[in-house]
């Protein structure tokens, strides 16, 4: 068979087929028919074993030469066809550059509104010189109530309002045996006690965190988020408190001015105590008043319970619900939706990962 094969004619025929291939698919068929396992050149290489030594060497070199040259022509033709295909695509395909960028993984993820508001509040108070303090969610009855000047008969200490740990409920044998009663903290105020016990004034902290109460409706949940502030030094007075809260409200709601109303109230841990309302014009609803927080001057008994002299030190405290101010600012109608794990809700009210609040760049995206 090998004696009758005209390698030059075969090479010319294959070269013609390669040059005539109109596209990449046709060129691939020529390659397979030529260099594939059952292609023309491969079949010739398979006959080498039937030839004597010198003839085998000469014929093998000739076939390898044809194989090498055909392979090079295939590569050259492939580059030509690829370039032609790209040119044709560029001439026919069009891209609408006015279309919005497709959402990717970074855009699909969402920051929860409470997390966003947490960062906003920390950013504002950090600019005023407040440090962030934290404490445990499970607290002693002493830190959660007693040291905060909350009397034993106060309704907040009853089972219908507070989550007591097993064996710590009022009247239980463990409680009667003077074992330390443990509760899920009902406010972040125990961290104020821990801070005053751990460091000497001046103190200027904010305390964000989860708190727990037995309540559930459209504006209350058994677990919610709260942030409190505490300032203790020798000269702080009520005017400082009012200025601090006014500056916070202007920065948080991103308005030039805000009307505030301080109403007399009663909290066991502050004296005097005040509820604070703002004019709803701050959120685009003028003519209405919105209660947003409670505040007051720290009660002398609280200062005394932390080992400080109330005749020397004084200060103010305030507390607000992070969930509530998030609802006000971002028009969220039902608090319970915040904890429903509904991705549709989160895509609507959530924030992208790059919506980092800063006072310089703006708190809201």
C-alpha positions in Angstrom: 0.0 0.0 0.0 2.7 2.4 1.0 4.5 2.0 -2.4 1.5 3.3 -4.2 0.8 6.3 -2.0 1.7 9.7 -3.5 2.4 11.8 -0.4 2.9 15.0 -2.4 -0.5 14.5 -4.1 -2.1 13.7 -0.7 -0.6 16.8 0.8 -1.8 19.0 -2.0 -5.3 17.6 -1.6 -5.4 18.2 2.1 -4.0 21.7 1.7 -6.8 22.5 -0.7 -9.4 21.1 1.7 -8.0 23.2 4.5 -8.0 26.4 2.4 -11.6 25.7 1.3 -12.9 25.2 4.8 -15.5 28.0 5.2 -15.8 28.0 9.0 -14.3 26.6 12.1 -16.7 23.6 12.2 -15.7 22.6 8.7 -12.0 23.0 9.5 -12.4 20.8 12.5 -13.9 18.1 10.3 -10.9 18.3 8.0 -8.5 18.0 11.0 -10.3 14.9 12.2 -10.3 13.3 8.8 -6.6 14.0 8.4 -4.9 13.7 11.8 -7.6 11.9 13.9 -7.1 8.3 15.0 -8.7 7.1 11.8 -7.5 10.0 9.6 -5.5 9.7 6.4 -2.1 10.5 8.0 -2.8 8.3 11.0 -3.6 5.3 8.8 -0.3 5.8 6.9 1.6 5.8 10.2 -0.1 2.6 11.2 1.4 0.8 8.2 5.0 1.5 9.2 5.3 -1.8 11.0 4.9 -3.8 7.8 7.9 -2.2 6.1 11.6 -3.3 6.2 14.0 -1.2 8.3 15.4 1.3 5.7 12.1 1.8 3.9 10.3 2.2 7.3 12.7 5.0 8.3 12.4 6.9 5.0 8.6 6.5 4.8 8.1 7.5 8.4 10.2 10.6 7.9 8.1 11.5 4.9 4.8 11.0 6.6 5.9 12.9 9.6 6.9 15.8 7.4 3.4 15.8 5.8 1.8 15.6 9.3 3.8 18.5 10.6 3.1 20.8 7.5 -0.6 19.9 7.5 -0.8 20.7 11.3 0.8 24.1 10.7 -1.6 24.9 7.9 -4.5 23.9 10.1 -3.4 26.3 12.8 -2.9 29.1 10.3 -6.3 28.6 8.8 -7.9 28.4 12.3 -6.5 31.8 13.3 -7.8 33.2 10.0 -11.3 31.8 10.6 -11.4 32.9 14.2 -10.5 36.5 13.2 -13.1 36.4 10.4 -15.8 35.2 12.9 -14.9 37.9 15.4 -15.1 40.6 12.7 -18.5 39.3 11.6 -19.8 39.4 15.2 -18.5 42.9 15.7 -20.3 44.0 12.5 -23.6 42.4 13.4 -23.9 42.4 17.2 -24.9 45.5 19.1 -24.8 46.3 22.9 -27.1 48.8 24.5 -24.8 50.6 26.8 -27.7 52.5 28.4 -29.0 49.3 30.0 -28.4 49.1 33.8 -25.6 46.9 35.0 -26.7 43.4 35.8 -27.0 42.7 39.5 -24.2 40.5 40.8 -23.6 38.7 44.2 -22.5 42.0 45.8 -25.8 43.6 44.9 -28.0 40.6 45.8 -26.9 40.6 49.4 -28.7 42.9 51.8 -27.8 44.6 55.1 -30.7 44.5 57.6 -32.2 47.9 58.4 -31.5 47.4 62.1 -27.8 46.7 61.3 -27.7 49.8 59.1 -29.3 52.0 61.7 -26.9 50.5 64.3 -24.0 51.7 62.2 -25.6 55.1 61.6 -26.1 55.7 65.3 -22.6 54.6 66.3 -21.2 56.9 63.6 -23.1 59.9 65.0 -22.2 59.4 68.6 -18.6 58.4 67.9 -18.3 61.9 66.3 -19.4 63.3 69.7 -16.7 61.4 71.5 -18.8 58.4 72.8 -17.2 54.9 73.1 -19.2 51.7 72.4 -19.6 49.5 75.5 -21.1 46.0 75.5 -22.3 43.4 78.1 -24.0 40.0 78.4 -27.5 39.3 77.4 -28.1 37.2 80.6 -27.8 39.5 83.5 -28.1 39.3 87.3 -31.3 40.7 88.9 -29.0 43.0 90.8 -27.5 44.7 87.8 -30.7 44.7 85.8 -32.9 46.1 88.5 -31.5 46.7 92.0 -28.5 48.9 91.2 -30.7 50.8 88.8 -32.9 51.9 91.7 -35.8 49.8 90.6 -37.7 48.7 93.8 -38.7 45.1 94.4 -42.4 45.8 93.9 -41.9 47.5 90.5 -44.1 46.0 87.7 -41.0 45.6 85.5 -39.7 42.9 87.9 -42.8 40.7 87.6 -42.9 37.5 85.5 -45.4 39.0 83.1 -42.8 41.5 81.9 -39.4 39.8 82.4 -37.8 36.5 81.3 -36.4 34.9 84.4 -33.9 32.0 84.0 -35.1 28.7 85.4 -35.1 28.8 89.2 -34.6 32.5 89.3 -38.3 33.6 89.4 -39.5 35.6 92.4 -40.8 33.3 95.1 -38.9 30.2 93.9 -36.9 28.2 96.3 -33.6 29.2 94.7 -34.5 32.9 94.8 -35.5 32.5 98.5 -32.2 30.9 99.3 -30.5 34.1 98.2 -29.1 32.6 95.0 -28.3 35.3 92.4 -31.4 35.7 90.2 -30.6 35.7 86.5 -32.7 37.4 83.8 -32.6 38.1 80.1 -31.8 41.8 80.3 -34.8 44.0 79.8 -32.7 47.0 78.8 -29.0 47.7 78.1 -28.7 49.8 81.3 -26.9 47.0 83.2 -23.9 47.8 81.0 -24.0 51.4 82.4 -23.7 49.8 85.9 -20.8 47.5 84.8 -19.0 50.5 83.2 -19.3 52.7 86.3 -18.1 49.8 88.5 -15.1 49.2 86.3 -13.8 52.7 85.6 -13.7 56.1 87.1 -15.3 59.1 85.6 -15.3 60.9 83.2 -17.4 58.3 81.3 -19.0 58.8 77.9 -20.5 55.6 76.4 -23.2 54.3 74.2 -24.6 50.8 74.7 -26.2 49.0 71.8 -27.6 45.5 72.0 -30.5 43.0 72.2 -33.0 43.2 75.0 -35.9 41.0 76.0 -39.4 41.6 77.3 -42.7 39.7 77.3 -44.5 41.7 74.7 -45.6 41.2 71.1 -47.7 43.3 68.7 -47.1 45.5 65.6 -44.7 47.7 67.5 -43.3 45.3 70.1 -41.5 41.9 70.0 -40.1 39.7 72.8 -36.6 40.5 71.5 -35.7 43.9 70.2 -32.7 46.2 69.9 -32.0 49.2 72.1 -29.2 51.7 72.4 -28.5 53.8 75.5 -26.1 56.6 76.3 -24.4 57.5 79.5 -22.3 60.5 80.5 -20.8 60.8 84.0 -18.4 63.6 85.1 -18.3 66.5 87.6 -19.9 69.2 85.5 -22.4 67.7 83.0 -25.9 69.2 83.3 -29.3 69.0 81.6 -28.4 71.5 78.9 -25.7 69.1 77.7 -28.3 66.3 77.4 -30.6 68.5 75.4 -27.9 69.6 73.0 -26.6 66.0 72.6 -30.1 64.7 71.7 -30.8 67.6 69.3 -27.6 67.1 67.4 -28.3 63.4 67.2 -31.7 63.9 65.8 -30.5 66.4 63.2 -27.8 64.0 62.0 -29.8 60.9 62.1 -32.8 62.2 60.2 -30.5 64.3 58.0 -32.3 67.7 58.5 -31.0 71.2 59.1 -33.2 71.7 62.2 -35.6 69.7 64.3 -38.2 70.7 66.8 -38.1 68.7 70.0 -40.4 68.5 73.0 -39.2 67.3 76.4 -42.1 66.0 78.6 -41.7 65.3 82.3 -41.9 61.6 83.1 -40.6 59.1 85.7 -37.9 56.4 85.4 -36.4 54.9 88.6 -32.9 55.4 87.4 -33.1 59.1 86.4 -34.2 62.3 88.2 -35.5 64.4 86.6 -36.8 62.2 83.8 -38.1 63.2 80.4 -39.7 61.6 77.4 -38.5 63.2 74.2 -40.7 63.8 71.2 -39.7 65.2 67.8 -41.8 67.1 65.2 -42.6 64.5 62.5 -41.6 67.1 59.9 -38.2 65.4 60.2 -39.6 62.4 58.4 -41.9 64.4 56.1 -45.1 64.4 58.2 -45.3 67.9 59.7 -47.9 68.6 62.4 -47.4 65.4 64.3 -45.3 64.6 67.4 -43.4 61.3 67.6 -42.0 59.9 70.9 -38.5 58.5 70.2 -36.7 58.1 73.5 -36.5 58.5 77.3 -33.9 60.4 79.1 -32.9 62.2 82.3 -30.2 63.0 84.8 -28.7 59.9 86.4 -30.4 59.3 89.8 -28.0 59.9 92.8 -28.9 56.4 94.1 -27.6 54.8 90.9 -24.3 56.7 91.2 -24.1 55.7 94.8 -24.8 52.1 94.1 -21.8 52.0 91.7 -19.4 53.3 94.4 -19.3 56.9 93.3 -20.1 60.0 95.3 -23.3 61.6 93.9 -22.2 64.9 95.6 -19.2 65.0 93.3 -20.4 63.2 90.2 -23.4 63.7 88.1 -24.5 62.9 84.5 -27.2 62.1 82.1 -28.6 59.0 80.4 -30.9 58.3 77.5 -32.3 55.2 75.7 -34.1 54.5 72.5 -35.2 51.5 70.5 -33.1 50.9 67.4 -36.0 49.1 65.7 -38.3 52.0 66.4 -36.1 54.7 65.0 -35.4 52.5 61.9 -39.2 52.2 61.4 -39.6 55.9 61.6 -36.7 56.8 59.3 -37.3 54.2 56.6 -41.1 54.0 56.8 -41.3 50.4 58.0 -44.9 49.7 59.1 -44.7 46.5 61.2 -41.9 45.7 63.7 -42.6 41.9 63.4 -41.5 41.9 59.8 -38.0 42.7 60.9 -37.7 39.2 62.4 -39.7 37.2 59.9 -36.7 36.2 57.7 -38.6 37.1 54.5 -36.1 37.7 51.7 -38.7 39.7 49.7 -39.0 42.1 52.6 -35.2 42.3 53.1 -34.7 43.0 49.3 -37.1 45.9 49.6 -36.0 47.5 52.9 -32.4 46.2 53.1 -29.2 48.0 52.1 -26.3 46.9 49.8 -23.0 46.0 51.3 -21.4 49.3 50.0 -24.0 51.5 51.7 -21.7 52.3 54.5 -23.0 55.3 56.6 -20.6 58.2 57.1 -21.2 61.7 58.3 -19.1 63.0 55.5 -20.7 61.0 52.7 -24.2 60.9 54.1 -25.9 58.3 56.4 -28.6 57.3 54.0 -27.7 55.7 50.6 
